Amino acid sequence: MIQRIQTVYLLISEILTAILFLVPFAGISGQNGLLYRADIQGLYLERTPNQELLQRHWPIFIFVVAILILVFATIFLYKDRKLQIRLSAISLLAQLCLCAMIFFEVWSGAQRLSGHISFTIFMVFPFISAIMILLAFRAIKHDELLVKSIDRIR
């Protein structure tokens, strides 16, 4: 059913992942005193009139969109728990890959600029989202085991 606890976990994961579109997840202070902002779109030079784009983050953007679609589809596949379990596992793996990709992109940008990285609190959102997907996975698996045990009694 859609009103189960795993739906709440998946919705929280969906919201936390969608927030990444709105906020920067890291800042880089360059060697020359310039400040750079890293968000889902790319690496930008701060405090300039046109916000100069230095590096695009296409893989991160595509991964976030794919995760949003995958988690949204998982919410509405409540009638097929086995498929829901598989999609939850895939989205959990994708969320962990997203965390690694974000870290790598910011780290490589800082290395290229010879700067110092300062992550924002929003960098934790993909990790919390992965935990929420893991909790949803466990709840779906629990429901599947409960249905199997009732089928044995019948």
Backbone as ProteinMPNN parsed JSONL, in Angstrom:
{"seq_chain_A": "MIQRIQTVYLLISEILTAILFLVPFAGISGQNGLLYRADIQGLYLERTPNQELLQRHWPIFIFVVAILILVFATIFLYKDRKLQIRLSAISLLAQLCLCAMIFFEVWSGAQRLSGHISFTIFMVFPFISAIMILLAFRAIKHDELLVKSIDRIR", "coords_chain_A": {"N_chain_A": [[0.842, -1.189, 0.0], [0.327, 2.3, -0.52], [0.454, 3.994, 1.663], [2.378, 3.203, 3.48], [5.282, 2.956, 5.674], [7.608, 2.89, 4.18], [7.06, 4.495, 2.022], [7.12, 7.034, 3.111], [9.828, 7.181, 3.813], [10.983, 7.038, 1.254], [9.902, 9.344, 0.09], [11.105, 11.335, 1.677], [13.74, 10.897, 0.919], [13.517, 11.58, -1.78], [12.897, 14.332, -1.602], [15.194, 15.346, -0.291], [17.124, 14.801, -2.221], [16.175, 16.338, -4.35], [16.549, 18.894, -3.364], [19.168, 19.41, -3.885], [19.243, 20.652, -6.347], [18.861, 23.286, -5.792], [20.757, 24.387, -4.07], [24.217, 25.187, -3.281], [26.812, 22.733, -2.928], [29.4, 22.864, -2.133], [32.201, 25.006, -1.5], [35.013, 26.68, -2.863], [38.028, 28.076, -2.055], [40.173, 29.852, -3.853], [43.689, 29.867, -4.793], [44.468, 32.362, -5.549], [42.842, 34.045, -4.115], [40.254, 34.212, -4.988], [36.799, 33.234, -4.879], [34.978, 30.248, -5.341], [32.057, 28.464, -6.356], [30.509, 25.351, -6.03], [27.984, 23.576, -7.471], [25.104, 21.658, -8.507], [24.988, 22.209, -11.198], [27.536, 23.078, -11.991], [30.911, 24.371, -11.638], [31.373, 27.518, -10.423], [32.576, 30.887, -10.682], [32.548, 33.007, -8.014], [30.961, 36.088, -6.965], [31.033, 37.685, -9.24], [29.66, 39.618, -11.915], [28.411, 38.056, -13.952], [28.581, 35.432, -13.088], [30.69, 33.408, -13.821], [31.042, 30.353, -15.501], [33.081, 27.653, -14.882], [33.471, 24.89, -15.015], [31.493, 22.255, -16.106], [29.11, 20.08, -14.533], [27.961, 17.643, -15.677], [27.709, 14.755, -15.356], [26.932, 14.543, -12.654], [24.539, 15.997, -12.656], [22.956, 14.432, -14.402], [22.896, 12.021, -12.988], [21.515, 12.803, -10.65], [18.983, 13.484, -11.681], [18.265, 10.981, -12.722], [18.173, 9.462, -10.358], [16.09, 10.763, -9.028], [13.916, 10.153, -10.722], [13.943, 7.366, -10.545], [13.49, 6.851, -7.778], [10.996, 8.051, -7.506], [9.466, 6.415, -9.191], [9.717, 4.049, -7.78], [8.199, 4.522, -5.511], [5.567, 4.326, -6.43], [5.304, 1.709, -7.204], [4.177, -0.095, -5.44], [2.578, -2.369, -5.502], [4.024, -4.397, -6.632], [6.215, -5.807, -4.929], [8.68, -7.142, -5.135], [9.915, -6.03, -7.406], [10.006, -3.452, -6.453], [11.819, -3.744, -4.365], [14.142, -4.359, -5.828], [14.447, -1.988, -7.346], [14.825, -0.195, -5.27], [17.268, -1.072, -4.258], [18.905, -0.543, -6.459], [18.617, 2.246, -6.628], [19.736, 2.941, -4.18], [22.413, 2.188, -4.555], [22.984, 3.912, -6.683], [22.697, 6.362, -5.379], [24.818, 6.278, -3.563], [26.92, 6.238, -5.395], [26.528, 8.762, -6.447], [27.266, 10.371, -4.269], [30.019, 9.817, -4.204], [30.726, 10.792, -6.736], [30.15, 13.534, -6.503], [31.987, 14.289, -4.516], [34.399, 13.659, -5.876], [34.274, 15.374, -8.149], [34.291, 17.93, -6.959], [36.696, 17.791, -5.577], [38.519, 17.442, -7.717], [38.115, 19.851, -9.022], [39.065, 21.617, -7.089], [41.732, 20.841, -6.995], [42.542, 21.566, -9.538], [42.287, 24.302, -9.387], [44.047, 24.887, -7.406], [43.119, 25.205, -4.765], [41.311, 25.492, -1.601], [38.957, 23.315, -0.203], [35.678, 23.752, 1.047], [33.089, 22.15, 2.334], [29.543, 22.42, 2.271], [26.666, 22.198, 4.468], [24.798, 20.941, 2.989], [26.011, 18.955, 1.605], [25.709, 16.673, 3.016], [23.232, 15.748, 2.478], [22.921, 13.837, 0.284], [23.966, 11.549, 1.567], [22.221, 11.211, 3.753], [19.925, 10.785, 2.302], [20.578, 8.352, 1.092], [20.583, 6.738, 3.359], [17.876, 6.882, 4.003], [16.782, 5.545, 1.812], [17.855, 3.038, 2.257], [16.527, 2.371, 4.64], [13.918, 2.287, 3.65], [14.197, 0.151, 1.884], [14.635, -1.937, 3.697], [12.148, -1.91, 5.023], [10.373, -2.569, 2.959], [11.296, -5.113, 2.35], [10.683, -6.355, 4.75], [7.878, -6.25, 4.652], [7.477, -7.94, 2.462], [8.406, -10.396, 3.467], [6.531, -10.741, 5.488], [4.144, -11.069, 4.039], [4.777, -13.441, 2.693], [4.935, -15.18, 4.879], [2.302, -15.232, 5.758], [1.085, -16.346, 3.556], [2.02, -18.96, 3.77], [0.659, -19.853, 5.997], [-1.956, -19.934, 5.128]], "CA_chain_A": [[0.0, 0.0, 0.0], [1.117, 3.52, -0.659], [0.565, 4.711, 2.92], [3.305, 2.498, 4.35], [6.413, 3.752, 6.138], [8.627, 3.009, 3.144], [6.706, 5.635, 1.183], [7.637, 8.224, 3.804], [11.285, 7.167, 3.639], [11.306, 7.356, -0.143], [9.584, 10.766, -0.132], [12.165, 12.126, 2.303], [14.891, 10.758, 0.033], [13.217, 12.362, -2.984], [12.996, 15.76, -1.262], [16.596, 15.675, -0.033], [17.852, 14.781, -3.494], [15.711, 17.47, -5.161], [17.101, 20.133, -2.8], [20.488, 19.635, -4.493], [19.096, 21.552, -7.486], [18.698, 24.664, -5.34], [21.8, 24.867, -3.164], [25.584, 24.731, -3.565], [27.244, 21.738, -1.965], [30.777, 23.125, -1.709], [32.86, 26.238, -1.896], [36.457, 26.524, -3.012], [38.765, 29.34, -2.01], [41.31, 29.676, -4.751], [45.003, 30.323, -4.369], [44.562, 33.787, -5.849], [41.887, 34.78, -3.298], [38.916, 34.163, -5.564], [35.909, 32.218, -4.335], [34.26, 29.458, -6.335], [30.904, 27.741, -5.825], [30.214, 24.108, -6.739], [26.618, 23.08, -7.298], [24.751, 20.568, -9.414], [25.218, 22.653, -12.57], [28.955, 23.164, -12.306], [31.79, 25.152, -10.787], [31.194, 28.916, -10.803], [33.357, 31.918, -10.026], [31.635, 33.816, -7.196], [31.059, 37.556, -6.864], [31.212, 38.35, -10.53], [28.318, 39.944, -12.408], [27.789, 37.037, -14.794], [28.803, 34.105, -12.505], [31.407, 32.661, -14.855], [31.057, 28.901, -15.375], [34.409, 27.117, -15.175], [33.435, 23.461, -15.301], [30.144, 21.668, -16.036], [28.969, 18.818, -13.803], [26.917, 16.867, -16.353], [27.438, 13.442, -14.755], [26.18, 14.727, -11.404], [23.19, 16.415, -13.02], [22.248, 13.273, -14.967], [22.675, 11.063, -11.906], [20.464, 13.307, -9.762], [17.711, 13.326, -12.392], [17.964, 9.543, -12.776], [17.789, 9.026, -9.013], [14.75, 11.298, -8.752], [12.948, 9.364, -11.486], [13.951, 6.009, -10.011], [12.834, 6.838, -6.469], [9.582, 8.359, -7.737], [8.845, 5.197, -9.729], [9.703, 3.054, -6.708], [7.087, 4.829, -4.612], [4.289, 3.91, -6.993], [5.314, 0.283, -7.543], [3.911, -0.781, -4.175], [1.899, -3.646, -5.73], [5.044, -5.375, -7.002], [7.252, -5.585, -3.923], [9.985, -7.643, -5.589], [10.47, -4.984, -8.269], [10.272, -2.311, -5.589], [13.068, -4.06, -3.668], [15.239, -4.215, -6.794], [14.646, -0.567, -7.663], [15.397, 0.442, -4.078], [18.69, -1.425, -4.212], [19.57, 0.2, -7.534], [18.674, 3.67, -6.269], [20.705, 3.065, -3.093], [23.729, 2.147, -5.19], [23.139, 5.158, -7.447], [22.87, 7.457, -4.421], [26.192, 6.2, -3.066], [27.775, 6.677, -6.508], [26.382, 10.216, -6.522], [28.11, 10.936, -3.214], [31.406, 9.713, -4.655], [30.913, 11.685, -7.879], [30.195, 14.916, -6.006], [33.278, 14.491, -3.865], [35.46, 13.647, -6.884], [34.19, 16.582, -8.985], [34.734, 19.079, -6.166], [38.115, 17.606, -5.308], [39.284, 17.71, -8.939], [38.051, 21.288, -9.258], [39.974, 22.272, -6.139], [43.101, 20.544, -7.419], [42.812, 22.349, -10.739], [42.394, 25.706, -8.991], [44.98, 24.943, -6.27], [42.361, 25.852, -3.703], [40.911, 24.77, -0.403], [37.534, 22.957, -0.274], [34.844, 23.817, 2.248], [31.784, 21.581, 2.029], [28.413, 22.978, 3.004], [25.85, 21.202, 5.149], [23.993, 20.259, 1.976], [26.77, 17.797, 1.135], [25.271, 15.518, 3.795], [21.917, 15.322, 2.001], [22.946, 12.548, -0.419], [24.186, 10.471, 2.529], [20.96, 11.002, 4.468], [19.014, 10.196, 1.324], [20.951, 6.937, 0.968], [20.098, 6.068, 4.569], [16.414, 6.764, 3.88], [16.511, 4.481, 0.835], [18.164, 1.784, 2.94], [15.408, 2.098, 5.552], [12.776, 1.89, 2.814], [14.514, -1.192, 1.402], [14.382, -2.873, 4.799], [10.706, -1.961, 5.282], [9.761, -3.323, 1.853], [11.685, -6.519, 2.547], [9.888, -6.834, 5.885], [6.527, -6.482, 4.137], [7.51, -9.125, 1.597], [8.509, -11.565, 4.345], [5.248, -10.87, 6.182], [3.182, -11.633, 3.077], [5.156, -14.841, 2.469], [4.591, -15.975, 6.059], [0.844, -15.379, 5.783], [0.766, -17.302, 2.484], [2.315, -20.29, 4.28], [-0.391, -20.228, 6.952], [-3.161, -20.237, 4.339]], "C_chain_A": [[0.879, 1.241, 0.0], [1.291, 4.263, 0.666], [1.456, 3.999, 3.926], [4.497, 3.398, 4.696], [7.488, 3.903, 5.065], [8.325, 4.154, 2.176], [7.229, 6.926, 1.8], [9.152, 8.304, 3.638], [11.677, 7.568, 2.226], [10.982, 8.811, -0.476], [10.639, 11.679, 0.487], [13.428, 12.074, 1.438], [14.709, 11.6, -1.227], [13.397, 13.862, -2.723], [14.449, 16.164, -1.04], [17.425, 15.694, -1.315], [17.459, 15.976, -4.361], [16.268, 18.798, -4.65], [18.473, 20.432, -3.408], [20.425, 20.53, -5.722], [19.152, 23.011, -7.056], [19.887, 25.237, -4.586], [23.183, 24.421, -3.636], [26.012, 23.704, -2.522], [28.688, 21.911, -1.529], [31.219, 24.497, -2.185], [34.361, 25.985, -1.965], [37.073, 27.914, -2.949], [40.061, 29.124, -2.775], [42.587, 30.245, -4.191], [45.14, 31.833, -4.548], [43.544, 34.625, -5.084], [40.475, 34.812, -3.859], [38.11, 33.035, -4.937], [35.133, 31.553, -5.457], [33.151, 28.688, -5.632], [30.666, 26.513, -6.686], [28.782, 23.705, -6.427], [26.353, 22.034, -8.363], [25.019, 20.933, -10.876], [26.693, 22.679, -12.938], [29.72, 23.953, -11.267], [31.777, 26.59, -11.292], [32.151, 29.801, -10.03], [32.377, 32.839, -9.309], [31.943, 35.305, -7.319], [31.498, 38.231, -8.152], [29.82, 38.597, -11.092], [27.652, 38.818, -13.186], [28.01, 35.608, -14.296], [29.457, 33.165, -13.524], [31.469, 31.16, -14.54], [32.431, 28.376, -15.786], [34.381, 25.655, -15.604], [31.994, 22.972, -15.139], [30.185, 20.36, -15.268], [27.839, 17.991, -14.412], [26.675, 15.507, -15.718], [26.631, 13.546, -13.461], [24.74, 15.09, -11.72], [22.365, 15.239, -13.533], [21.953, 12.248, -13.886], [21.554, 11.519, -10.975], [19.093, 13.153, -10.416], [17.305, 11.854, -12.444], [17.523, 9.017, -11.413], [16.393, 9.52, -8.672], [13.674, 10.489, -9.474], [12.82, 7.96, -10.899], [13.223, 5.924, -8.667], [11.344, 7.132, -6.619], [8.837, 7.142, -8.276], [8.733, 4.127, -8.652], [8.535, 3.285, -5.752], [5.788, 4.236, -5.135], [4.257, 2.456, -7.465], [5.044, -0.566, -6.306], [3.202, -2.118, -4.361], [2.878, -4.755, -6.098], [6.253, -5.169, -6.094], [8.626, -6.078, -4.367], [10.671, -6.623, -6.498], [10.825, -3.747, -7.447], [11.576, -2.525, -4.806], [14.26, -3.872, -4.601], [15.528, -2.75, -7.115], [15.212, 0.196, -6.474], [16.886, 0.151, -3.973], [19.476, -0.66, -5.277], [19.687, 1.682, -7.172], [19.613, 3.909, -5.087], [22.122, 3.078, -3.648], [23.999, 3.433, -5.979], [23.375, 6.345, -6.519], [24.289, 7.45, -3.851], [27.194, 6.603, -4.15], [27.715, 8.199, -6.677], [27.247, 10.905, -5.476], [29.58, 10.926, -3.641], [31.687, 10.672, -5.815], [31.001, 13.142, -7.442], [31.545, 15.198, -5.38], [34.408, 14.568, -4.891], [35.455, 14.919, -7.727], [34.686, 17.814, -8.219], [36.23, 18.985, -5.896], [38.961, 17.914, -6.545], [39.248, 19.198, -9.292], [38.984, 22.054, -8.342], [41.431, 22.022, -6.505], [43.496, 21.39, -8.626], [43.023, 23.822, -10.399], [43.423, 25.938, -7.891], [44.329, 25.653, -5.087], [42.035, 24.916, -2.56], [39.395, 24.549, -0.452], [36.883, 23.195, 1.079], [33.444, 23.342, 1.853], [30.713, 22.26, 2.857], [27.636, 21.842, 3.663], [25.029, 20.399, 4.151], [24.726, 19.061, 1.369], [26.327, 16.524, 1.855], [23.953, 14.963, 3.259], [21.951, 14.031, 1.185], [23.173, 11.357, 0.515], [22.912, 10.163, 3.311], [19.933, 10.371, 3.545], [19.306, 8.711, 1.119], [20.487, 6.147, 2.184], [18.593, 5.879, 4.502], [16.035, 5.657, 2.881], [16.801, 3.119, 1.458], [17.044, 1.4, 3.911], [14.162, 1.664, 4.786], [12.982, 0.477, 2.292], [14.207, -2.228, 2.476], [12.892, -3.007, 5.095], [9.976, -2.749, 4.187], [10.069, -4.803, 1.996], [10.894, -7.126, 3.702], [8.448, -7.124, 5.454], [6.467, -7.742, 3.283], [7.594, -10.4, 2.436], [7.202, -11.81, 5.102], [4.189, -11.493, 5.269], [3.5, -13.1, 2.815], [4.772, -15.708, 3.66], [3.079, -16.197, 6.164], [0.397, -16.352, 4.684], [1.03, -18.738, 2.946], [1.224, -20.766, 5.224], [-1.66, -20.638, 6.203], [-2.992, -21.57, 3.707]], "O_chain_A": [[2.02, 1.221, 0.462], [2.196, 5.089, 0.782], [1.286, 4.19, 5.13], [4.694, 4.453, 4.093], [8.198, 4.908, 5.03], [9.241, 4.718, 1.577], [7.723, 7.805, 1.094], [9.694, 9.373, 3.356], [12.606, 8.353, 2.033], [11.708, 9.446, -1.241], [11.022, 12.683, -0.113], [14.1, 13.088, 1.25], [15.646, 12.256, -1.682], [13.984, 14.571, -3.541], [14.891, 17.199, -1.539], [18.327, 16.519, -1.463], [18.308, 16.561, -5.033], [16.441, 19.732, -5.432], [18.892, 21.589, -3.443], [21.437, 21.113, -6.111], [19.459, 23.883, -7.87], [20.013, 26.457, -4.473], [23.312, 23.4, -4.311], [25.617, 23.797, -1.36], [29.16, 21.188, -0.652], [30.679, 25.058, -3.139], [34.902, 25.174, -1.214], [36.687, 28.814, -3.695], [40.916, 28.326, -2.39], [42.571, 31.014, -3.229], [45.845, 32.495, -3.787], [43.394, 35.812, -5.377], [39.585, 35.398, -3.242], [38.66, 32.016, -4.52], [34.688, 32.208, -6.399], [33.281, 28.309, -4.468], [30.624, 26.603, -7.913], [28.414, 23.515, -5.267], [27.274, 21.579, -9.042], [25.252, 20.048, -11.7], [27.063, 22.343, -14.063], [29.239, 24.177, -10.157], [32.125, 26.854, -12.443], [32.497, 29.519, -8.883], [31.473, 33.391, -9.935], [33.034, 35.709, -7.721], [32.236, 39.217, -8.143], [28.89, 37.856, -10.776], [26.438, 38.642, -13.086], [27.668, 34.658, -15.001], [28.819, 32.236, -14.018], [31.891, 30.756, -13.457], [32.889, 28.624, -16.901], [35.169, 25.232, -16.45], [31.354, 23.258, -14.126], [31.166, 19.619, -15.335], [26.864, 17.676, -13.729], [25.516, 15.127, -15.551], [25.748, 12.726, -13.209], [23.816, 14.547, -11.114], [21.21, 15.069, -13.143], [20.869, 11.664, -13.868], [20.73, 10.705, -10.556], [18.141, 12.732, -9.759], [16.139, 11.52, -12.235], [16.596, 8.211, -11.33], [15.597, 8.783, -8.091], [12.634, 10.179, -8.892], [11.715, 7.431, -10.772], [12.423, 5.013, -8.453], [10.521, 6.527, -5.933], [7.709, 6.869, -7.866], [7.755, 3.379, -8.618], [7.952, 2.328, -5.243], [4.994, 3.7, -4.362], [3.272, 2.026, -8.066], [5.624, -1.64, -6.149], [3.223, -2.939, -3.444], [2.583, -5.933, -5.893], [7.191, -4.451, -6.441], [9.638, -5.479, -4.004], [11.872, -6.383, -6.372], [11.824, -3.079, -7.715], [12.345, -1.583, -4.613], [15.272, -3.291, -4.21], [16.681, -2.322, -7.153], [15.992, 1.132, -6.65], [17.673, 1.035, -3.635], [20.583, -0.188, -5.019], [20.731, 2.297, -7.385], [20.227, 4.972, -5.0], [22.94, 3.904, -3.242], [25.105, 3.971, -5.944], [24.164, 7.235, -6.836], [24.892, 8.51, -3.679], [28.205, 7.239, -3.853], [28.713, 8.839, -7.006], [27.891, 11.913, -5.767], [30.293, 11.913, -3.459], [32.751, 11.288, -5.875], [31.83, 13.898, -7.949], [32.175, 16.215, -5.67], [35.276, 15.435, -4.794], [36.514, 15.486, -7.993], [35.414, 18.641, -8.768], [36.946, 19.983, -5.977], [39.999, 18.568, -6.441], [40.228, 19.743, -9.799], [39.619, 23.023, -8.757], [42.272, 22.906, -6.338], [44.626, 21.867, -8.726], [43.826, 24.507, -11.032], [43.644, 27.08, -7.488], [44.901, 26.567, -4.493], [42.412, 23.744, -2.54], [38.638, 25.485, -0.711], [37.455, 22.883, 2.123], [32.715, 24.031, 1.139], [30.946, 22.631, 4.007], [27.923, 20.667, 3.435], [24.61, 19.282, 4.454], [24.11, 18.242, 0.688], [26.546, 15.42, 1.356], [23.598, 13.823, 3.558], [21.076, 13.186, 1.375], [22.632, 10.276, 0.282], [22.563, 8.999, 3.508], [19.157, 9.514, 3.968], [18.384, 7.906, 0.986], [20.044, 5.006, 2.05], [18.081, 4.832, 4.899], [15.071, 4.925, 3.099], [16.075, 2.155, 1.214], [16.661, 0.233, 3.989], [13.437, 0.773, 5.227], [12.04, -0.314, 2.261], [13.599, -3.263, 2.202], [12.42, -4.105, 5.389], [9.056, -3.512, 4.481], [9.199, -5.648, 1.787], [10.483, -8.285, 3.635], [7.871, -8.136, 5.853], [5.515, -8.517, 3.375], [6.914, -11.381, 2.136], [6.816, -12.957, 5.328], [3.425, -12.356, 5.702], [2.587, -13.921, 2.725], [4.331, -16.844, 3.484], [2.64, -17.254, 6.618], [-0.565, -17.096, 4.871], [0.311, -19.647, 2.534], [0.898, -21.953, 5.25], [-2.35, -21.576, 6.601], [-3.883, -22.033, 2.996]]}, "name": "protein", "num_of_chains": 1, "seq": "MIQRIQTVYLLISEILTAILFLVPFAGISGQNGLLYRADIQGLYLERTPNQELLQRHWPIFIFVVAILILVFATIFLYKDRKLQIRLSAISLLAQLCLCAMIFFEVWSGAQRLSGHISFTIFMVFPFISAIMILLAFRAIKHDELLVKSIDRIR"}
